[in-house]
């Protein structure tokens, strides 16, 4: 493998379930969520340079300074391991920003893995996960991929194995024009303060809230759950319309993605997915993204040359 440059995909995610269990003493919210990687992807090219971090992006709305998690991930590695080398990074953006699909977090995780390789670093599994957690609650998940349980602030990740009956699911993601900031979403939901270290005693957890060693059943299309829907749909009715559009197009289940603004629908098979794409009445400014779910093995296989890089967190 060329040690001076590397190109990798950076995949999106959806949440099969997202429960807000309460507010923690540190001001963050306690959550319990089931996350799933999907095939919608950005592309990132990394090239070693003499010094500094330079990021360019084909989407002019995406910041390329310290506001971008790619830059922050690179600088975190440089600082922690006293790296003198730099990097030129090119981001081809396909995952809608601010859509609840984890695009920025995925970009950051891929950057940690790619630059650890190119800069010939040897971070331990725990070190890489620690750095990822400091960057954002969704970042550690993208070091694993597949289906996983997220607890705490969402950054504590336990990989899950679905049972043998679970096959690849066909999804359509709609990202409408409306946006809701994560801060506003959490403020609106007003979850009760935690009074115990066992959040499960505060609110009931998802029907697929399993432990990491369990084999979990396929998420039921008609039993998807996201606590943010109760407030986001009132704040931005356009997001509700997008969800309803998917159901009207034949989705067996549809849900808000993360804290929004994207929604996703699950379809019986590729034919049903394609028929829905042809029939969906798209409002002005809506983005339609067909995709499929990726298991942990598929996630790593699609990384191509990056498969071996993920041995860092095995």
Secondary structure, 3 states (H helix, E strand, C coil): CCCCEEEEEEEEEEEEEEEEEEECCCCCEEEEEEEEEEEEEEEEEEEEECCCEEEEECCCCCCCCCCCHHHHHHHHHHHHHCCCCEEEEEEECCCCCCCCCCHHHHHHHHHHHHHHHHCCCCCCHHHHHHHHHHHCCCCHHHHCCCEEEEECCCCEEEECEECCCCCCCEEEEEECCCCCCHHHHHHHHCCCECCCCCHHHCCCCCCCCCCCCCEECCCCHHHCEECCHHHHHHHCHHHHHHHHHHHHCCCCEEEECCCCCEEEEEECCHHHHHHHHHHCCCCCCCEEEEEEECCHHHHHHCCHHHHHHHHHHC
